[in-house]
Amino acid sequence: MSNKKPFNKDSQTKISFSELVELIGTSCDYKFCIIDETIDEELLKVAAEHNIDLTGYKHVIETSGVQHSEKRHGKHSEDRTPLSLEDYLLIPYIIRNRDEITISPAKSGTNNKNVLLYKKKIGLQYVYVEEIRDGKNKSLAFKSFRKRETESPSDKRG
């Protein structure tokens, strides 16, 4: 893997998602990169029901979110269903084609931010979490990502 640093840490940079995946686990010199600059109508409506206006927001990924997911849910973690590089490539698909979207009543971290939980079943159950960040950047930032085996109805019977 090359040791390239194509990002200016003081600016937003739009790169392909595959380039971001190539950089997972490396030390990068950037704040975040944009993965999608559109917020769909359903997401705008769900947010509005919670008095949150997502007009002008964009989906972004920060190094810290990826590093968190890799540490807690990645291939070197003790997670039963660790994330792979291919799973990260599903994130734009999960955002656009989710089975469920909720705004968590729990706030995220010390910043006390609302979080969005996207759920999508693609063989396994994927949960992608974004933090709603207002201010000048107006972003929905990668917070966490994990996958789990799903239970079949027969598994729920004693």
PyMOL commands that set and color helices and strands:
alter all, ss='L'
color gray80, all
select helices_A, chain A and resi 17-22+41-48+63-73+85-89+91-96+153-156
alter helices_A, ss='H'
color red, helices_A
select strands_A, chain A and resi 13-14+32-36+58-62+100-108+113-121+125-133+139-148
alter strands_A, ss='S'
color yellow, strands_A
deselect
rebuild
show_as cartoon
